[in-house]
Amino acid sequence: MNSTGSNNAAEAFQRLHGVAPTGVWSAPGRVNLIGEHTDYNDGFVLPFAIPQRTWVAAAPREDGVLTLASGSATAPPLRLADLEPGSPRDWTAYPAGVAWVLRQQGITGGADLVITGDVPHGSGLSSSHSLEVATALALLGLAEREASTSDVAKWVQQAENDFVGAPTGLLDQTASLCCTEAHVLFLDVRTGRQEQVPFDAARHGLEVLVIDTRVSHSLVESGYAERRAGCEEAARLRNVPAVRDLDTEAGLPERLQPLVRHVVTENARVLKTVELLRQDRYEEIGPLLSASHASLRDDYRVSCAELDVAAQAAEDAGALGARMIGGGFGGSAIALVPARIRADVERCVAEAFARHGFAAPRMFTAVPAAGAGRDR
């Protein structure tokens, strides 16, 4: 884990509170190689953790009060007993929501939390779940409570769904908790079955280029809930537990068919990608990434102009495939790029953004990193 990030969080805590923290916990952001909007449909996903993380330096309090500070922002103290969904509504809702859920699990002591990190916000790289997971581990650590990663993932999902108001699935928090260095996590969301699949793009002369469009998105305010509700309606109409159990959109109302078609084909793309990785056929996953983007753009309708330009420009410059990642309506795309032309791809994407009058994108390569844990 990044000792510099951990030290910075501890030093920030010391400056603010005058004492050293009891500990520092951290959790990474994630890139989802493929498998978008499949998690809440009981489907398959294939994420990996990225080196960018959120750190939470923490110490216990005995008065049931939660204090939160991040950078230059210090929030008003929050009484755990007074927390309720929808309040607060700023960035503190994410750690407060986790404290609210854990209070239901018997963790009622307060805490001082100082938060630092380098996961870009609103970028589709799961900065909010990174913050929530790190907070959960910190509060559990302070209470000296053991918990399984599956329980922590479900508690973080509850905080996101019931407190923050975003109806997200289990992909992001599970990825943050369970991913390992040099692997992608093949997760069957229904069964919880996990497989760490080796992922070494560099050995094949390839890189995963992240293109952050800098178009901020909010899953609370976007059409995310509408898409999820449509999938749930389709499952009810076909009398199955989830869209994962369907193999076709035929026979459903026309307005629901594109949603189901995306989930059915996306699950198939995840399974095919895992098969290709197991066979060391990395270059062949490029077309699957591009097909995923087309499906998210045309059937699920969660892309935007900036994401479409990013994916197309990367492919035009020689990327083997490209797709938007995350909930959509902004955020980031990824491109599978031969390392020898990565600079050319970056230049072409930047030029395409300039031609369209978009803000310059932020680009970096992503490699699979370690999951969440205690740093010190």
C-alpha positions in Angstrom: 0.0 0.0 0.0 1.0 3.6 -0.5 3.0 4.6 2.6 3.1 8.2 1.5 -0.7 8.5 1.4 -1.0 6.8 4.8 1.7 9.1 6.3 -0.1 12.2 4.8 -3.4 11.2 6.3 -1.7 10.6 9.7 0.1 13.9 9.6 -3.2 15.7 8.6 -4.9 14.1 11.7 -2.0 15.2 13.9 -2.2 18.8 12.7 -6.0 19.0 13.3 -6.3 17.1 16.5 -2.9 17.5 18.1 -2.4 13.8 18.7 -1.6 10.8 16.4 -4.5 8.8 15.0 -5.2 5.3 16.4 -4.8 4.0 12.9 -5.1 4.7 9.2 -7.2 2.6 6.8 -7.5 2.9 3.0 -9.5 1.7 0.1 -8.9 2.0 -3.7 -11.0 3.2 -6.5 -11.7 0.8 -9.3 -11.8 0.3 -13.0 -14.4 -2.1 -14.3 -12.8 -3.9 -17.3 -16.3 -5.0 -18.4 -19.7 -5.8 -16.9 -21.6 -2.6 -16.5 -25.1 -2.3 -15.0 -25.0 -6.1 -14.5 -24.4 -6.1 -10.7 -27.9 -5.1 -9.6 -29.2 -7.6 -12.1 -27.5 -10.5 -10.3 -25.0 -10.8 -13.1 -21.2 -11.0 -13.8 -18.6 -8.2 -13.4 -14.9 -8.0 -13.9 -13.3 -5.0 -12.0 -9.8 -4.3 -10.8 -8.6 -1.9 -8.1 -6.5 1.0 -9.1 -3.5 2.6 -7.2 -5.5 5.7 -6.4 -7.0 5.4 -2.9 -8.9 7.1 -0.1 -7.2 7.2 3.3 -9.0 7.6 6.6 -7.0 8.4 9.7 -9.1 7.8 12.8 -9.4 7.8 16.6 -12.3 6.8 18.8 -14.5 9.2 20.8 -16.7 8.3 23.8 -19.4 10.8 23.2 -21.2 9.3 20.2 -20.1 12.2 18.0 -18.6 11.9 14.5 -16.2 14.5 13.3 -15.2 14.7 9.6 -12.4 16.6 7.9 -11.1 16.4 4.4 -8.5 18.8 3.0 -9.4 22.3 4.1 -13.1 21.3 4.8 -14.0 20.5 8.4 -17.7 19.6 8.8 -19.8 20.4 11.8 -19.8 17.5 14.4 -22.5 14.9 13.8 -24.3 13.1 16.6 -24.6 9.4 15.6 -28.0 9.1 17.3 -29.3 12.0 15.3 -28.3 10.7 11.8 -31.1 10.0 9.4 -31.3 9.4 5.7 -31.1 12.5 3.6 -29.2 14.5 6.2 -26.4 15.6 5.7 -26.6 16.0 1.9 -23.0 17.0 1.0 -19.9 14.9 0.8 -20.2 14.0 4.5 -23.3 11.9 3.6 -21.0 9.0 2.5 -19.1 8.5 5.8 -22.1 9.5 7.8 -24.2 6.9 6.1 -21.7 4.2 6.9 -21.7 5.3 10.6 -25.5 5.2 10.5 -25.5 1.6 9.2 -22.8 0.4 11.6 -24.7 1.9 14.5 -27.4 -0.6 13.7 -24.7 -3.3 14.0 -24.0 -2.1 17.6 -21.0 0.3 16.8 -22.3 3.3 18.7 -19.0 5.0 19.7 -18.0 8.2 18.0 -14.9 8.9 16.0 -12.7 11.6 14.7 -12.0 10.9 11.0 -9.6 12.8 8.7 -9.9 11.9 5.1 -7.3 12.3 2.3 -7.1 10.7 -1.1 -6.3 10.8 -4.8 -9.3 9.1 -6.5 -10.7 11.7 -8.9 -14.3 12.7 -7.8 -17.2 12.2 -10.2 -14.9 10.3 -12.6 -16.7 6.9 -12.7 -13.8 5.4 -10.7 -15.9 4.9 -7.6 -14.5 7.6 -5.3 -17.6 7.5 -3.1 -17.4 3.8 -2.5 -13.6 4.1 -1.8 -14.5 6.7 0.9 -17.3 4.5 2.3 -15.2 1.3 2.4 -12.3 3.1 4.1 -14.7 4.6 6.6 -16.3 1.3 7.4 -12.9 -0.4 8.0 -11.8 2.5 10.2 -15.0 2.4 12.3 -14.8 -1.4 12.6 -11.1 -1.2 13.4 -11.7 1.4 16.2 -14.4 -0.8 17.7 -12.2 -3.9 17.4 -14.9 -5.7 15.4 -14.2 -8.4 12.9 -16.4 -8.6 9.8 -16.4 -10.5 6.6 -15.8 -8.6 3.3 -19.3 -9.7 2.2 -20.9 -8.1 5.3 -18.9 -4.9 4.9 -19.9 -4.8 1.2 -23.6 -5.2 2.1 -23.3 -2.5 4.8 -21.7 -0.1 2.4 -24.4 -0.8 -0.1 -27.1 -0.2 2.5 -25.4 3.2 3.3 -25.4 4.1 -0.4 -29.0 2.9 -1.0 -30.8 3.9 2.1 -28.9 6.9 3.5 -27.3 8.6 0.4 -30.2 7.6 -1.9 -28.3 6.0 -4.8 -29.7 2.6 -5.7 -26.3 1.1 -6.5 -25.4 -2.6 -6.6 -22.5 -4.5 -5.0 -19.8 -4.1 -7.7 -17.9 -1.1 -6.5 -17.6 -1.9 -2.8 -16.8 -5.5 -3.4 -14.1 -4.5 -5.9 -12.6 -2.1 -3.4 -12.6 -4.7 -0.7 -11.6 -7.8 -2.5 -9.4 -7.0 -5.6 -5.8 -8.0 -5.5 -2.7 -6.8 -7.2 -2.1 -8.0 -10.8 -5.6 -9.5 -11.1 -9.1 -8.7 -12.2 -11.9 -9.9 -10.0 -14.4 -12.2 -11.7 -17.5 -11.9 -9.5 -20.8 -13.7 -9.8 -22.9 -11.2 -7.9 -25.8 -13.6 -7.3 -23.7 -16.4 -5.7 -20.9 -14.2 -4.4 -18.4 -16.6 -6.1 -15.1 -14.8 -6.7 -12.1 -15.7 -8.9 -8.9 -13.7 -9.1 -8.0 -13.9 -12.8 -4.4 -12.9 -13.6 -4.2 -9.7 -15.6 -0.9 -8.5 -17.0 -1.5 -6.3 -19.9 2.1 -5.1 -20.0 3.3 -8.6 -20.8 1.3 -8.4 -24.0 2.6 -4.9 -24.8 -0.8 -3.4 -23.8 -2.0 -0.7 -21.4 -5.4 0.2 -20.0 -5.7 3.9 -20.6 -8.3 5.8 -18.4 -9.8 8.8 -20.0 -11.5 11.0 -17.4 -13.9 13.3 -19.3 -14.1 15.6 -16.3 -17.9 15.5 -16.8 -19.1 15.0 -13.2 -22.0 12.7 -12.6 -24.2 11.9 -9.7 -26.0 8.6 -9.5 -28.5 10.1 -7.1 -29.6 12.7 -9.6 -29.0 10.8 -12.9 -31.2 8.3 -14.7 -29.5 5.4 -12.9 -32.6 4.6 -10.7 -34.9 4.7 -13.7 -32.7 2.1 -15.5 -32.7 -0.2 -12.5 -36.4 0.1 -12.0 -36.9 -0.9 -15.6 -34.8 -4.0 -15.2 -36.7 -5.0 -12.0 -40.0 -4.5 -13.9 -38.8 -6.7 -16.7 -37.9 -9.5 -14.2 -41.3 -9.2 -12.6 -43.1 -9.4 -15.9 -41.2 -12.6 -16.8 -41.5 -14.0 -13.3 -37.8 -14.5 -12.7 -35.7 -13.2 -9.8 -33.6 -10.9 -12.0 -32.7 -10.1 -15.6 -29.7 -12.4 -15.2 -32.2 -15.2 -15.7 -33.4 -14.1 -19.1 -31.7 -15.0 -22.4 -33.7 -12.7 -24.6 -35.7 -9.5 -24.5 -38.4 -10.9 -26.8 -42.0 -10.7 -25.5 -41.3 -7.7 -23.2 -42.8 -4.2 -23.6 -40.8 -2.3 -26.2 -39.6 0.3 -23.7 -37.9 -2.5 -21.6 -36.4 -4.5 -24.4 -33.2 -2.4 -24.9 -32.4 -2.6 -21.1 -32.8 -6.3 -21.0 -30.8 -6.7 -24.3 -27.9 -4.8 -22.8 -27.8 -6.9 -19.6 -28.1 -10.2 -21.5 -25.4 -9.4 -23.9 -23.1 -7.7 -21.3 -23.1 -10.8 -19.1 -22.1 -12.8 -22.2 -19.3 -10.4 -22.9 -18.0 -10.7 -19.3 -17.9 -14.5 -19.6 -16.2 -14.3 -23.0 -13.6 -11.8 -21.7 -12.7 -14.1 -18.8 -12.3 -17.0 -21.2 -10.0 -15.0 -23.4 -7.9 -13.9 -20.4 -7.5 -17.4 -19.2 -6.3 -18.4 -22.6 -3.8 -15.4 -22.7 -5.7 -13.9 -25.7 -5.6 -10.3 -24.5 -5.8 -8.6 -27.8 -9.1 -10.3 -28.6 -11.0 -8.6 -25.7 -10.8 -5.2 -27.5 -13.9 -5.8 -29.7 -15.8 -6.9 -26.6 -15.0 -3.5 -24.9 -16.2 -1.6 -28.0 -19.4 -3.7 -28.1 -20.0 -3.0 -24.5 -19.8 0.7 -25.2 -22.2 0.5 -28.1 -24.7 -1.4 -25.9 -24.4 1.1 -23.1 -24.8 4.0 -25.6 -27.6 2.7 -27.7 -29.5 0.2 -25.5 -29.0 1.3 -22.0 -28.6 5.0 -22.9 -26.2 6.0 -20.2 -23.4 7.4 -22.2 -22.9 11.1 -23.1 -21.2 13.0 -25.9 -17.8 13.3 -24.1 -17.7 9.5 -23.5 -18.6 8.7 -27.1 -15.9 11.1 -28.4 -13.3 9.5 -26.0 -14.1 6.0 -27.1 -14.2 6.8 -30.8 -11.1 8.9 -30.8 -9.1 6.2 -29.0 -10.2 3.6 -31.4 -9.5 5.8 -34.4 -5.9 6.3 -33.1 -5.3 2.6 -32.8 -6.8 1.4 -29.5 -8.0 -2.2 -29.7 -11.2 -1.3 -28.0 -12.8 1.3 -25.7 -15.8 1.8 -23.5 -17.3 4.0 -20.9 -17.1 2.7 -17.3 -19.2 3.3 -14.2 -22.8 4.4 -13.9 -22.6 6.7 -16.9 -23.9 10.2 -17.7 -20.2 11.3 -17.5 -17.1 10.1 -15.8 -14.5 8.0 -17.5 -13.8 5.7 -20.4 -11.1 3.1 -20.8 -9.2 2.0 -23.9 -7.1 -1.0 -24.4 -4.0 0.5 -26.1 -0.7 -0.9 -27.4 1.9 0.6 -25.2 4.0 1.8 -28.1 1.2 4.1 -29.4 -0.2 5.3 -26.0 1.1 8.8 -26.5 -0.5 9.0 -29.9 -3.8 7.8 -28.6 -3.7 10.4 -25.8 -2.9 13.2 -28.3 -5.7 12.2 -30.6 -8.2 12.0 -27.8 -7.1 15.5 -26.5 -7.4 16.9 -30.0 -10.9 15.4 -30.5 -12.0 17.0 -27.2 -10.7 20.3 -28.3 -12.4 20.1 -31.7 -15.7 19.5 -29.9 -15.2 22.4 -27.4 -14.9 20.0 -24.4 -12.7 20.6 -21.4 -9.3 18.8 -21.7 -9.6 15.2 -20.4 -7.4 13.8 -17.7 -5.6 10.6 -18.9 -3.5 8.0 -17.1 -2.8 4.3 -17.3 -4.3 1.9 -14.7 -2.8 -1.3 -13.4 -4.5 -3.7 -10.9 -3.6 -2.8 -7.4 -4.3 -4.1 -3.9 -7.7 -3.9 -2.2 -8.7 -2.2 1.0 -7.1 -2.7 4.4 -5.4 -1.2 7.4 -2.2 0.8 6.5 -0.9 1.5 10.0 
